[in-house]
Amino acid sequence: MNESASSPDRYVPLDCHVHDVLEAAATRGVRVHLVIEDDAGCLREEQGRIVDVFTRDGAEFLRTDEGIEIRLDRLLEVNGEPVRPGPSPRPTP
């Protein structure tokens, strides 16, 4: 299944912290629980190991060990933590 690969809507980059979490999970080979919004606007849950985080056609994706590709801006939660689009907030001095 290829999630949002041909979606015409504009990609919104994720918070850098989320990228770090996804790449750490891929490196460690741990299972993750993902909540996503599919192209039809329906919420869906996926579980598995992340085997790759990559860029294609100006959007970022992850691929699970089951071969499922998910566009990162479709992620709503990773392991129960909400996902925010855009840059990480800067700490206030």
PyMOL Python script that loads the backbone (N, CA, C, O; Angstrom):
from pymol import cmd

cmd.read_pdbstr("""\
ATOM      1  N   MET A   1       0.855  -1.178   0.000  1.00  0.00           N
ATOM      2  CA  MET A   1       0.000   0.000   0.000  1.00  0.00           C
ATOM      3  C   MET A   1       0.893   1.230   0.000  1.00  0.00           C
ATOM      4  O   MET A   1       1.919   1.249   0.680  1.00  0.00           O
ATOM      5  N   ASN A   2       0.525   2.234  -0.737  1.00  0.00           N
ATOM      6  CA  ASN A   2       1.335   3.419  -0.876  1.00  0.00           C
ATOM      7  C   ASN A   2       0.518   4.618  -0.438  1.00  0.00           C
ATOM      8  O   ASN A   2      -0.344   5.089  -1.180  1.00  0.00           O
ATOM      9  N   GLU A   3       0.778   5.111   0.748  1.00  0.00           N
ATOM     10  CA  GLU A   3      -0.023   6.157   1.382  1.00  0.00           C
ATOM     11  C   GLU A   3       0.363   7.534   0.862  1.00  0.00           C
ATOM     12  O   GLU A   3       1.477   7.993   1.118  1.00  0.00           O
ATOM     13  N   SER A   4      -0.524   8.199   0.142  1.00  0.00           N
ATOM     14  CA  SER A   4      -0.373   9.586  -0.297  1.00  0.00           C
ATOM     15  C   SER A   4       0.753   9.822  -1.287  1.00  0.00           C
ATOM     16  O   SER A   4       1.168  10.967  -1.464  1.00  0.00           O
ATOM     17  N   ALA A   5       1.255   8.804  -1.929  1.00  0.00           N
ATOM     18  CA  ALA A   5       2.378   8.998  -2.830  1.00  0.00           C
ATOM     19  C   ALA A   5       2.020   9.915  -3.990  1.00  0.00           C
ATOM     20  O   ALA A   5       2.880  10.655  -4.468  1.00  0.00           O
ATOM     21  N   SER A   6       0.786   9.886  -4.452  1.00  0.00           N
ATOM     22  CA  SER A   6       0.407  10.720  -5.580  1.00  0.00           C
ATOM     23  C   SER A   6      -0.558  11.831  -5.166  1.00  0.00           C
ATOM     24  O   SER A   6      -1.227  12.429  -6.009  1.00  0.00           O
ATOM     25  N   SER A   7      -0.621  12.095  -3.879  1.00  0.00           N
ATOM     26  CA  SER A   7      -1.536  13.114  -3.377  1.00  0.00           C
ATOM     27  C   SER A   7      -1.163  14.486  -3.916  1.00  0.00           C
ATOM     28  O   SER A   7       0.007  14.868  -3.883  1.00  0.00           O
ATOM     29  N   PRO A   8      -2.143  15.229  -4.412  1.00  0.00           N
ATOM     30  CA  PRO A   8      -1.844  16.529  -4.996  1.00  0.00           C
ATOM     31  C   PRO A   8      -1.640  17.632  -3.961  1.00  0.00           C
ATOM     32  O   PRO A   8      -1.174  18.715  -4.316  1.00  0.00           O
ATOM     33  N   ASP A   9      -1.975  17.390  -2.686  1.00  0.00           N
ATOM     34  CA  ASP A   9      -1.842  18.461  -1.711  1.00  0.00           C
ATOM     35  C   ASP A   9      -0.384  18.674  -1.331  1.00  0.00           C
ATOM     36  O   ASP A   9       0.448  17.775  -1.451  1.00  0.00           O
ATOM     37  N   ARG A  10      -0.099  19.879  -0.872  1.00  0.00           N
ATOM     38  CA  ARG A  10       1.251  20.316  -0.564  1.00  0.00           C
ATOM     39  C   ARG A  10       1.779  19.628   0.691  1.00  0.00           C
ATOM     40  O   ARG A  10       1.070  19.517   1.691  1.00  0.00           O
ATOM     41  N   TYR A  11       3.013  19.173   0.631  1.00  0.00           N
ATOM     42  CA  TYR A  11       3.645  18.523   1.777  1.00  0.00           C
ATOM     43  C   TYR A  11       4.010  19.563   2.833  1.00  0.00           C
ATOM     44  O   TYR A  11       4.540  20.626   2.511  1.00  0.00           O
ATOM     45  N   VAL A  12       3.723  19.248   4.090  1.00  0.00           N
ATOM     46  CA  VAL A  12       4.074  20.112   5.216  1.00  0.00           C
ATOM     47  C   VAL A  12       5.126  19.380   6.040  1.00  0.00           C
ATOM     48  O   VAL A  12       4.816  18.352   6.641  1.00  0.00           O
ATOM     49  N   PRO A  13       6.372  19.882   6.087  1.00  0.00           N
ATOM     50  CA  PRO A  13       7.427  19.200   6.824  1.00  0.00           C
ATOM     51  C   PRO A  13       7.087  19.058   8.312  1.00  0.00           C
ATOM     52  O   PRO A  13       6.334  19.852   8.877  1.00  0.00           O
ATOM     53  N   LEU A  14       7.667  18.021   8.926  1.00  0.00           N
ATOM     54  CA  LEU A  14       7.431  17.748  10.339  1.00  0.00           C
ATOM     55  C   LEU A  14       8.441  18.447  11.225  1.00  0.00           C
ATOM     56  O   LEU A  14       9.518  18.851  10.785  1.00  0.00           O
ATOM     57  N   ASP A  15       8.064  18.576  12.482  1.00  0.00           N
ATOM     58  CA  ASP A  15       8.955  19.017  13.538  1.00  0.00           C
ATOM     59  C   ASP A  15      10.200  18.119  13.514  1.00  0.00           C
ATOM     60  O   ASP A  15      10.081  16.904  13.354  1.00  0.00           O
ATOM     61  N   CYS A  16      11.374  18.701  13.672  1.00  0.00           N
ATOM     62  CA  CYS A  16      12.627  17.939  13.630  1.00  0.00           C
ATOM     63  C   CYS A  16      12.682  16.856  14.700  1.00  0.00           C
ATOM     64  O   CYS A  16      13.285  15.805  14.482  1.00  0.00           O
ATOM     65  N   HIS A  17      12.068  17.095  15.841  1.00  0.00           N
ATOM     66  CA  HIS A  17      12.056  16.101  16.918  1.00  0.00           C
ATOM     67  C   HIS A  17      11.380  14.808  16.451  1.00  0.00           C
ATOM     68  O   HIS A  17      11.827  13.715  16.798  1.00  0.00           O
ATOM     69  N   VAL A  18      10.318  14.928  15.678  1.00  0.00           N
ATOM     70  CA  VAL A  18       9.613  13.747  15.181  1.00  0.00           C
ATOM     71  C   VAL A  18      10.531  12.954  14.260  1.00  0.00           C
ATOM     72  O   VAL A  18      10.570  11.725  14.318  1.00  0.00           O
ATOM     73  N   HIS A  19      11.265  13.661  13.414  1.00  0.00           N
ATOM     74  CA  HIS A  19      12.239  12.998  12.544  1.00  0.00           C
ATOM     75  C   HIS A  19      13.236  12.195  13.377  1.00  0.00           C
ATOM     76  O   HIS A  19      13.547  11.048  13.057  1.00  0.00           O
ATOM     77  N   ASP A  20      13.730  12.810  14.441  1.00  0.00           N
ATOM     78  CA  ASP A  20      14.697  12.132  15.308  1.00  0.00           C
ATOM     79  C   ASP A  20      14.097  10.859  15.909  1.00  0.00           C
ATOM     80  O   ASP A  20      14.757   9.821  15.962  1.00  0.00           O
ATOM     81  N   VAL A  21      12.851  10.945  16.358  1.00  0.00           N
ATOM     82  CA  VAL A  21      12.168   9.785  16.942  1.00  0.00           C
ATOM     83  C   VAL A  21      12.025   8.677  15.906  1.00  0.00           C
ATOM     84  O   VAL A  21      12.293   7.513  16.203  1.00  0.00           O
ATOM     85  N   LEU A  22      11.606   9.028  14.697  1.00  0.00           N
ATOM     86  CA  LEU A  22      11.413   8.027  13.639  1.00  0.00           C
ATOM     87  C   LEU A  22      12.735   7.374  13.246  1.00  0.00           C
ATOM     88  O   LEU A  22      12.809   6.155  13.092  1.00  0.00           O
ATOM     89  N   GLU A  23      13.764   8.179  13.085  1.00  0.00           N
ATOM     90  CA  GLU A  23      15.058   7.626  12.685  1.00  0.00           C
ATOM     91  C   GLU A  23      15.671   6.781  13.791  1.00  0.00           C
ATOM     92  O   GLU A  23      16.314   5.771  13.504  1.00  0.00           O
ATOM     93  N   ALA A  24      15.486   7.171  15.054  1.00  0.00           N
ATOM     94  CA  ALA A  24      15.987   6.361  16.172  1.00  0.00           C
ATOM     95  C   ALA A  24      15.265   5.021  16.213  1.00  0.00           C
ATOM     96  O   ALA A  24      15.893   3.985  16.431  1.00  0.00           O
ATOM     97  N   ALA A  25      13.952   5.032  16.007  1.00  0.00           N
ATOM     98  CA  ALA A  25      13.179   3.787  15.997  1.00  0.00           C
ATOM     99  C   ALA A  25      13.644   2.881  14.854  1.00  0.00           C
ATOM    100  O   ALA A  25      13.742   1.665  15.021  1.00  0.00           O
ATOM    101  N   ALA A  26      13.926   3.472  13.705  1.00  0.00           N
ATOM    102  CA  ALA A  26      14.404   2.688  12.562  1.00  0.00           C
ATOM    103  C   ALA A  26      15.772   2.084  12.865  1.00  0.00           C
ATOM    104  O   ALA A  26      16.013   0.915  12.566  1.00  0.00           O
ATOM    105  N   THR A  27      16.657   2.863  13.450  1.00  0.00           N
ATOM    106  CA  THR A  27      18.001   2.394  13.770  1.00  0.00           C
ATOM    107  C   THR A  27      17.975   1.277  14.801  1.00  0.00           C
ATOM    108  O   THR A  27      18.711   0.298  14.685  1.00  0.00           O
ATOM    109  N   ARG A  28      17.124   1.428  15.812  1.00  0.00           N
ATOM    110  CA  ARG A  28      17.042   0.433  16.889  1.00  0.00           C
ATOM    111  C   ARG A  28      16.186  -0.772  16.502  1.00  0.00           C
ATOM    112  O   ARG A  28      16.248  -1.804  17.169  1.00  0.00           O
ATOM    113  N   GLY A  29      15.398  -0.662  15.448  1.00  0.00           N
ATOM    114  CA  GLY A  29      14.564  -1.773  15.007  1.00  0.00           C
ATOM    115  C   GLY A  29      13.396  -2.075  15.931  1.00  0.00           C
ATOM    116  O   GLY A  29      12.924  -3.210  15.987  1.00  0.00           O
ATOM    117  N   VAL A  30      12.921  -1.050  16.666  1.00  0.00           N
ATOM    118  CA  VAL A  30      11.811  -1.265  17.594  1.00  0.00           C
ATOM    119  C   VAL A  30      10.473  -1.070  16.877  1.00  0.00           C
ATOM    120  O   VAL A  30      10.379  -0.350  15.883  1.00  0.00           O
ATOM    121  N   ARG A  31       9.452  -1.726  17.403  1.00  0.00           N
ATOM    122  CA  ARG A  31       8.103  -1.572  16.864  1.00  0.00           C
ATOM    123  C   ARG A  31       7.542  -0.217  17.293  1.00  0.00           C
ATOM    124  O   ARG A  31       7.793   0.250  18.404  1.00  0.00           O
ATOM    125  N   VAL A  32       6.789   0.396  16.405  1.00  0.00           N
ATOM    126  CA  VAL A  32       6.141   1.671  16.707  1.00  0.00           C
ATOM    127  C   VAL A  32       4.646   1.537  16.463  1.00  0.00           C
ATOM    128  O   VAL A  32       4.195   0.708  15.672  1.00  0.00           O
ATOM    129  N   HIS A  33       3.896   2.370  17.157  1.00  0.00           N
ATOM    130  CA  HIS A  33       2.454   2.471  16.961  1.00  0.00           C
ATOM    131  C   HIS A  33       2.203   3.837  16.333  1.00  0.00           C
ATOM    132  O   HIS A  33       2.552   4.864  16.915  1.00  0.00           O
ATOM    133  N   LEU A  34       1.604   3.851  15.161  1.00  0.00           N
ATOM    134  CA  LEU A  34       1.365   5.086  14.409  1.00  0.00           C
ATOM    135  C   LEU A  34      -0.124   5.302  14.223  1.00  0.00           C
ATOM    136  O   LEU A  34      -0.866   4.365  13.929  1.00  0.00           O
ATOM    137  N   VAL A  35      -0.552   6.538  14.396  1.00  0.00           N
ATOM    138  CA  VAL A  35      -1.915   6.937  14.037  1.00  0.00           C
ATOM    139  C   VAL A  35      -1.759   7.897  12.870  1.00  0.00           C
ATOM    140  O   VAL A  35      -1.024   8.881  12.950  1.00  0.00           O
ATOM    141  N   ILE A  36      -2.463   7.595  11.785  1.00  0.00           N
ATOM    142  CA  ILE A  36      -2.359   8.418  10.584  1.00  0.00           C
ATOM    143  C   ILE A  36      -3.747   8.811  10.092  1.00  0.00           C
ATOM    144  O   ILE A  36      -4.758   8.204  10.444  1.00  0.00           O
ATOM    145  N   GLU A  37      -3.753   9.846   9.270  1.00  0.00           N
ATOM    146  CA  GLU A  37      -4.969  10.223   8.554  1.00  0.00           C
ATOM    147  C   GLU A  37      -4.734   9.867   7.097  1.00  0.00           C
ATOM    148  O   GLU A  37      -3.799  10.372   6.475  1.00  0.00           O
ATOM    149  N   ASP A  38      -5.576   9.000   6.547  1.00  0.00           N
ATOM    150  CA  ASP A  38      -5.363   8.580   5.168  1.00  0.00           C
ATOM    151  C   ASP A  38      -5.908   9.619   4.186  1.00  0.00           C
ATOM    152  O   ASP A  38      -6.438  10.654   4.591  1.00  0.00           O
ATOM    153  N   ASP A  39      -5.772   9.332   2.902  1.00  0.00           N
ATOM    154  CA  ASP A  39      -6.203  10.274   1.857  1.00  0.00           C
ATOM    155  C   ASP A  39      -7.682  10.624   1.947  1.00  0.00           C
ATOM    156  O   ASP A  39      -8.083  11.715   1.543  1.00  0.00           O
ATOM    157  N   ALA A  40      -8.494   9.715   2.468  1.00  0.00           N
ATOM    158  CA  ALA A  40      -9.939   9.945   2.580  1.00  0.00           C
ATOM    159  C   ALA A  40     -10.302  10.692   3.856  1.00  0.00           C
ATOM    160  O   ALA A  40     -11.476  10.971   4.098  1.00  0.00           O
ATOM    161  N   GLY A  41      -9.286  11.023   4.688  1.00  0.00           N
ATOM    162  CA  GLY A  41      -9.555  11.735   5.932  1.00  0.00           C
ATOM    163  C   GLY A  41      -9.924  10.823   7.086  1.00  0.00           C
ATOM    164  O   GLY A  41     -10.337  11.301   8.143  1.00  0.00           O
ATOM    165  N   CYS A  42      -9.782   9.525   6.903  1.00  0.00           N
ATOM    166  CA  CYS A  42     -10.100   8.560   7.960  1.00  0.00           C
ATOM    167  C   CYS A  42      -8.864   8.292   8.810  1.00  0.00           C
ATOM    168  O   CYS A  42      -7.745   8.226   8.301  1.00  0.00           O
ATOM    169  N   LEU A  43      -9.087   8.137  10.119  1.00  0.00           N
ATOM    170  CA  LEU A  43      -7.990   7.784  11.011  1.00  0.00           C
ATOM    171  C   LEU A  43      -7.729   6.296  10.906  1.00  0.00           C
ATOM    172  O   LEU A  43      -8.654   5.491  10.797  1.00  0.00           O
ATOM    173  N   ARG A  44      -6.458   5.947  10.941  1.00  0.00           N
ATOM    174  CA  ARG A  44      -6.049   4.554  10.834  1.00  0.00           C
ATOM    175  C   ARG A  44      -4.832   4.333  11.727  1.00  0.00           C
ATOM    176  O   ARG A  44      -4.015   5.236  11.906  1.00  0.00           O
ATOM    177  N   GLU A  45      -4.719   3.156  12.271  1.00  0.00           N
ATOM    178  CA  GLU A  45      -3.572   2.813  13.098  1.00  0.00           C
ATOM    179  C   GLU A  45      -2.740   1.762  12.391  1.00  0.00           C
ATOM    180  O   GLU A  45      -3.269   0.844  11.764  1.00  0.00           O
ATOM    181  N   GLU A  46      -1.433   1.910  12.501  1.00  0.00           N
ATOM    182  CA  GLU A  46      -0.487   0.949  11.943  1.00  0.00           C
ATOM    183  C   GLU A  46       0.540   0.640  13.025  1.00  0.00           C
ATOM    184  O   GLU A  46       0.871   1.500  13.842  1.00  0.00           O
ATOM    185  N   GLN A  47       1.034  -0.576  13.026  1.00  0.00           N
ATOM    186  CA  GLN A  47       2.111  -0.966  13.923  1.00  0.00           C
ATOM    187  C   GLN A  47       3.143  -1.714  13.117  1.00  0.00           C
ATOM    188  O   GLN A  47       2.811  -2.440  12.179  1.00  0.00           O
ATOM    189  N   GLY A  48       4.386  -1.538  13.481  1.00  0.00           N
ATOM    190  CA  GLY A  48       5.454  -2.258  12.797  1.00  0.00           C
ATOM    191  C   GLY A  48       6.786  -1.614  13.073  1.00  0.00           C
ATOM    192  O   GLY A  48       6.907  -0.699  13.887  1.00  0.00           O
ATOM    193  N   ARG A  49       7.777  -2.113  12.377  1.00  0.00           N
ATOM    194  CA  ARG A  49       9.126  -1.561  12.486  1.00  0.00           C
ATOM    195  C   ARG A  49       9.372  -0.646  11.290  1.00  0.00           C
ATOM    196  O   ARG A  49       9.021  -0.980  10.158  1.00  0.00           O
ATOM    197  N   ILE A  50       9.972   0.498  11.551  1.00  0.00           N
ATOM    198  CA  ILE A  50      10.332   1.416  10.473  1.00  0.00           C
ATOM    199  C   ILE A  50      11.643   0.919   9.877  1.00  0.00           C
ATOM    200  O   ILE A  50      12.635   0.756  10.588  1.00  0.00           O
ATOM    201  N   VAL A  51      11.643   0.681   8.579  1.00  0.00           N
ATOM    202  CA  VAL A  51      12.857   0.207   7.925  1.00  0.00           C
ATOM    203  C   VAL A  51      13.526   1.299   7.093  1.00  0.00           C
ATOM    204  O   VAL A  51      14.686   1.157   6.704  1.00  0.00           O
ATOM    205  N   ASP A  52      12.805   2.392   6.818  1.00  0.00           N
ATOM    206  CA  ASP A  52      13.397   3.472   6.037  1.00  0.00           C
ATOM    207  C   ASP A  52      12.612   4.757   6.236  1.00  0.00           C
ATOM    208  O   ASP A  52      11.389   4.737   6.371  1.00  0.00           O
ATOM    209  N   VAL A  53      13.326   5.871   6.253  1.00  0.00           N
ATOM    210  CA  VAL A  53      12.743   7.211   6.218  1.00  0.00           C
ATOM    211  C   VAL A  53      13.409   7.877   5.019  1.00  0.00           C
ATOM    212  O   VAL A  53      14.635   7.969   4.958  1.00  0.00           O
ATOM    213  N   PHE A  54      12.603   8.342   4.065  1.00  0.00           N
ATOM    214  CA  PHE A  54      13.179   8.808   2.806  1.00  0.00           C
ATOM    215  C   PHE A  54      12.358   9.941   2.200  1.00  0.00           C
ATOM    216  O   PHE A  54      11.244  10.226   2.641  1.00  0.00           O
ATOM    217  N   THR A  55      12.925  10.578   1.188  1.00  0.00           N
ATOM    218  CA  THR A  55      12.275  11.672   0.467  1.00  0.00           C
ATOM    219  C   THR A  55      12.007  11.221  -0.966  1.00  0.00           C
ATOM    220  O   THR A  55      12.839  10.580  -1.607  1.00  0.00           O
ATOM    221  N   ARG A  56      10.805  11.582  -1.450  1.00  0.00           N
ATOM    222  CA  ARG A  56      10.439  11.301  -2.835  1.00  0.00           C
ATOM    223  C   ARG A  56       9.492  12.401  -3.309  1.00  0.00           C
ATOM    224  O   ARG A  56       8.509  12.716  -2.638  1.00  0.00           O
ATOM    225  N   ASP A  57       9.790  12.971  -4.448  1.00  0.00           N
ATOM    226  CA  ASP A  57       8.930  13.995  -5.064  1.00  0.00           C
ATOM    227  C   ASP A  57       8.610  15.138  -4.108  1.00  0.00           C
ATOM    228  O   ASP A  57       7.479  15.623  -4.072  1.00  0.00           O
ATOM    229  N   GLY A  58       9.603  15.567  -3.338  1.00  0.00           N
ATOM    230  CA  GLY A  58       9.427  16.721  -2.456  1.00  0.00           C
ATOM    231  C   GLY A  58       8.684  16.441  -1.159  1.00  0.00           C
ATOM    232  O   GLY A  58       8.358  17.375  -0.427  1.00  0.00           O
ATOM    233  N   ALA A  59       8.410  15.176  -0.859  1.00  0.00           N
ATOM    234  CA  ALA A  59       7.726  14.810   0.381  1.00  0.00           C
ATOM    235  C   ALA A  59       8.549  13.735   1.094  1.00  0.00           C
ATOM    236  O   ALA A  59       9.324  13.010   0.470  1.00  0.00           O
ATOM    237  N   GLU A  60       8.367  13.650   2.403  1.00  0.00           N
ATOM    238  CA  GLU A  60       9.084  12.658   3.200  1.00  0.00           C
ATOM    239  C   GLU A  60       8.144  11.515   3.571  1.00  0.00           C
ATOM    240  O   GLU A  60       6.958  11.727   3.825  1.00  0.00           O
ATOM    241  N   PHE A  61       8.688  10.314   3.598  1.00  0.00           N
ATOM    242  CA  PHE A  61       7.924   9.103   3.853  1.00  0.00           C
ATOM    243  C   PHE A  61       8.669   8.211   4.823  1.00  0.00           C
ATOM    244  O   PHE A  61       9.872   8.361   5.037  1.00  0.00           O
ATOM    245  N   LEU A  62       7.929   7.280   5.406  1.00  0.00           N
ATOM    246  CA  LEU A  62       8.560   6.167   6.096  1.00  0.00           C
ATOM    247  C   LEU A  62       8.019   4.891   5.479  1.00  0.00           C
ATOM    248  O   LEU A  62       6.924   4.868   4.919  1.00  0.00           O
ATOM    249  N   ARG A  63       8.802   3.839   5.591  1.00  0.00           N
ATOM    250  CA  ARG A  63       8.384   2.520   5.105  1.00  0.00           C
ATOM    251  C   ARG A  63       8.511   1.549   6.270  1.00  0.00           C
ATOM    252  O   ARG A  63       9.523   1.535   6.970  1.00  0.00           O
ATOM    253  N   THR A  64       7.471   0.735   6.474  1.00  0.00           N
ATOM    254  CA  THR A  64       7.492  -0.245   7.552  1.00  0.00           C
ATOM    255  C   THR A  64       7.999  -1.585   7.031  1.00  0.00           C
ATOM    256  O   THR A  64       8.158  -1.790   5.827  1.00  0.00           O
ATOM    257  N   ASP A  65       8.248  -2.485   7.972  1.00  0.00           N
ATOM    258  CA  ASP A  65       8.690  -3.831   7.613  1.00  0.00           C
ATOM    259  C   ASP A  65       7.621  -4.607   6.845  1.00  0.00           C
ATOM    260  O   ASP A  65       7.917  -5.641   6.245  1.00  0.00           O
ATOM    261  N   GLU A  66       6.390  -4.118   6.860  1.00  0.00           N
ATOM    262  CA  GLU A  66       5.300  -4.737   6.088  1.00  0.00           C
ATOM    263  C   GLU A  66       5.207  -4.147   4.677  1.00  0.00           C
ATOM    264  O   GLU A  66       4.350  -4.546   3.889  1.00  0.00           O
ATOM    265  N   GLY A  67       6.102  -3.183   4.358  1.00  0.00           N
ATOM    266  CA  GLY A  67       6.099  -2.573   3.037  1.00  0.00           C
ATOM    267  C   GLY A  67       5.138  -1.405   2.896  1.00  0.00           C
ATOM    268  O   GLY A  67       4.948  -0.890   1.794  1.00  0.00           O
ATOM    269  N   ILE A  68       4.529  -0.978   3.996  1.00  0.00           N
ATOM    270  CA  ILE A  68       3.594   0.149   3.961  1.00  0.00           C
ATOM    271  C   ILE A  68       4.386   1.454   3.951  1.00  0.00           C
ATOM    272  O   ILE A  68       5.275   1.650   4.779  1.00  0.00           O
ATOM    273  N   GLU A  69       4.066   2.340   3.020  1.00  0.00           N
ATOM    274  CA  GLU A  69       4.676   3.663   2.957  1.00  0.00           C
ATOM    275  C   GLU A  69       3.672   4.693   3.446  1.00  0.00           C
ATOM    276  O   GLU A  69       2.511   4.700   3.036  1.00  0.00           O
ATOM    277  N   ILE A  70       4.144   5.561   4.329  1.00  0.00           N
ATOM    278  CA  ILE A  70       3.287   6.594   4.920  1.00  0.00           C
ATOM    279  C   ILE A  70       3.978   7.934   4.741  1.00  0.00           C
ATOM    280  O   ILE A  70       5.135   8.106   5.127  1.00  0.00           O
ATOM    281  N   ARG A  71       3.263   8.876   4.154  1.00  0.00           N
ATOM    282  CA  ARG A  71       3.803  10.231   4.028  1.00  0.00           C
ATOM    283  C   ARG A  71       3.821  10.853   5.411  1.00  0.00           C
ATOM    284  O   ARG A  71       2.816  10.813   6.120  1.00  0.00           O
ATOM    285  N   LEU A  72       4.948  11.425   5.805  1.00  0.00           N
ATOM    286  CA  LEU A  72       5.127  11.861   7.186  1.00  0.00           C
ATOM    287  C   LEU A  72       4.138  12.917   7.642  1.00  0.00           C
ATOM    288  O   LEU A  72       3.797  12.959   8.824  1.00  0.00           O
ATOM    289  N   ASP A  73       3.670  13.765   6.752  1.00  0.00           N
ATOM    290  CA  ASP A  73       2.707  14.777   7.206  1.00  0.00           C
ATOM    291  C   ASP A  73       1.311  14.202   7.403  1.00  0.00           C
ATOM    292  O   ASP A  73       0.384  14.936   7.747  1.00  0.00           O
ATOM    293  N   ARG A  74       1.148  12.895   7.189  1.00  0.00           N
ATOM    294  CA  ARG A  74      -0.110  12.205   7.513  1.00  0.00           C
ATOM    295  C   ARG A  74      -0.091  11.624   8.925  1.00  0.00           C
ATOM    296  O   ARG A  74      -1.114  11.154   9.423  1.00  0.00           O
ATOM    297  N   LEU A  75       1.078  11.659   9.569  1.00  0.00           N
ATOM    298  CA  LEU A  75       1.191  11.141  10.935  1.00  0.00           C
ATOM    299  C   LEU A  75       0.502  12.072  11.924  1.00  0.00           C
ATOM    300  O   LEU A  75       0.698  13.286  11.885  1.00  0.00           O
ATOM    301  N   LEU A  76      -0.299  11.499  12.801  1.00  0.00           N
ATOM    302  CA  LEU A  76      -0.941  12.262  13.872  1.00  0.00           C
ATOM    303  C   LEU A  76      -0.325  11.936  15.228  1.00  0.00           C
ATOM    304  O   LEU A  76      -0.236  12.798  16.102  1.00  0.00           O
ATOM    305  N   GLU A  77       0.103  10.679  15.399  1.00  0.00           N
ATOM    306  CA  GLU A  77       0.738  10.235  16.648  1.00  0.00           C
ATOM    307  C   GLU A  77       1.791   9.187  16.338  1.00  0.00           C
ATOM    308  O   GLU A  77       1.651   8.377  15.421  1.00  0.00           O
ATOM    309  N   VAL A  78       2.854   9.232  17.138  1.00  0.00           N
ATOM    310  CA  VAL A  78       3.877   8.194  17.111  1.00  0.00           C
ATOM    311  C   VAL A  78       4.044   7.720  18.542  1.00  0.00           C
ATOM    312  O   VAL A  78       4.456   8.492  19.408  1.00  0.00           O
ATOM    313  N   ASN A  79       3.728   6.456  18.799  1.00  0.00           N
ATOM    314  CA  ASN A  79       3.811   5.875  20.144  1.00  0.00           C
ATOM    315  C   ASN A  79       3.074   6.724  21.186  1.00  0.00           C
ATOM    316  O   ASN A  79       3.569   6.935  22.293  1.00  0.00           O
ATOM    317  N   GLY A  80       1.896   7.200  20.816  1.00  0.00           N
ATOM    318  CA  GLY A  80       1.054   7.956  21.734  1.00  0.00           C
ATOM    319  C   GLY A  80       1.384   9.432  21.851  1.00  0.00           C
ATOM    320  O   GLY A  80       0.666  10.174  22.523  1.00  0.00           O
ATOM    321  N   GLU A  81       2.460   9.872  21.208  1.00  0.00           N
ATOM    322  CA  GLU A  81       2.848  11.287  21.246  1.00  0.00           C
ATOM    323  C   GLU A  81       2.310  12.001  20.011  1.00  0.00           C
ATOM    324  O   GLU A  81       2.495  11.524  18.892  1.00  0.00           O
ATOM    325  N   PRO A  82       1.642  13.144  20.205  1.00  0.00           N
ATOM    326  CA  PRO A  82       1.122  13.880  19.046  1.00  0.00           C
ATOM    327  C   PRO A  82       2.252  14.398  18.161  1.00  0.00           C
ATOM    328  O   PRO A  82       3.332  14.738  18.646  1.00  0.00           O
ATOM    329  N   VAL A  83       1.992  14.451  16.878  1.00  0.00           N
ATOM    330  CA  VAL A  83       2.956  14.931  15.891  1.00  0.00           C
ATOM    331  C   VAL A  83       2.537  16.321  15.456  1.00  0.00           C
ATOM    332  O   VAL A  83       1.373  16.563  15.138  1.00  0.00           O
ATOM    333  N   ARG A  84       3.499  17.231  15.445  1.00  0.00           N
ATOM    334  CA  ARG A  84       3.228  18.600  14.999  1.00  0.00           C
ATOM    335  C   ARG A  84       3.954  18.871  13.695  1.00  0.00           C
ATOM    336  O   ARG A  84       5.111  18.485  13.531  1.00  0.00           O
ATOM    337  N   PRO A  85       3.281  19.531  12.772  1.00  0.00           N
ATOM    338  CA  PRO A  85       3.988  19.937  11.552  1.00  0.00           C
ATOM    339  C   PRO A  85       4.855  21.153  11.842  1.00  0.00           C
ATOM    340  O   PRO A  85       4.661  21.843  12.843  1.00  0.00           O
ATOM    341  N   GLY A  86       5.796  21.404  10.972  1.00  0.00           N
ATOM    342  CA  GLY A  86       6.592  22.612  11.044  1.00  0.00           C
ATOM    343  C   GLY A  86       7.820  22.477  11.910  1.00  0.00           C
ATOM    344  O   GLY A  86       8.072  21.419  12.488  1.00  0.00           O
ATOM    345  N   PRO A  87       8.590  23.559  12.002  1.00  0.00           N
ATOM    346  CA  PRO A  87       9.846  23.523  12.748  1.00  0.00           C
ATOM    347  C   PRO A  87       9.611  23.377  14.256  1.00  0.00           C
ATOM    348  O   PRO A  87       8.552  23.722  14.782  1.00  0.00           O
ATOM    349  N   SER A  88      10.627  22.859  14.919  1.00  0.00           N
ATOM    350  CA  SER A  88      10.559  22.732  16.380  1.00  0.00           C
ATOM    351  C   SER A  88      10.440  24.119  17.009  1.00  0.00           C
ATOM    352  O   SER A  88      11.083  25.066  16.557  1.00  0.00           O
ATOM    353  N   PRO A  89       9.619  24.235  18.046  1.00  0.00           N
ATOM    354  CA  PRO A  89       9.552  25.535  18.721  1.00  0.00           C
ATOM    355  C   PRO A  89      10.875  25.818  19.414  1.00  0.00           C
ATOM    356  O   PRO A  89      11.514  24.918  19.960  1.00  0.00           O
ATOM    357  N   ARG A  90      11.273  27.086  19.382  1.00  0.00           N
ATOM    358  CA  ARG A  90      12.529  27.457  20.031  1.00  0.00           C
ATOM    359  C   ARG A  90      12.260  27.717  21.519  1.00  0.00           C
ATOM    360  O   ARG A  90      11.261  28.336  21.886  1.00  0.00           O
ATOM    361  N   PRO A  91      13.161  27.235  22.352  1.00  0.00           N
ATOM    362  CA  PRO A  91      12.955  27.481  23.786  1.00  0.00           C
ATOM    363  C   PRO A  91      13.050  28.976  24.088  1.00  0.00           C
ATOM    364  O   PRO A  91      13.836  29.695  23.472  1.00  0.00           O
ATOM    365  N   THR A  92      12.262  29.421  25.020  1.00  0.00           N
ATOM    366  CA  THR A  92      12.311  30.827  25.413  1.00  0.00           C
ATOM    367  C   THR A  92      13.424  31.021  26.434  1.00  0.00           C
ATOM    368  O   THR A  92      13.614  30.179  27.312  1.00  0.00           O
ATOM    369  N   PRO A  93      14.165  32.130  26.327  1.00  0.00           N
ATOM    370  CA  PRO A  93      15.283  32.359  27.258  1.00  0.00           C
ATOM    371  C   PRO A  93      14.812  32.608  28.673  1.00  0.00           C
ATOM    372  O   PRO A  93      15.630  32.817  29.568  1.00  0.00           O
TER     373      PRO A  93
END
""", "prot")
cmd.dss("prot")
cmd.show_as("cartoon", "prot")
cmd.util.cbc("prot")
cmd.orient("prot")
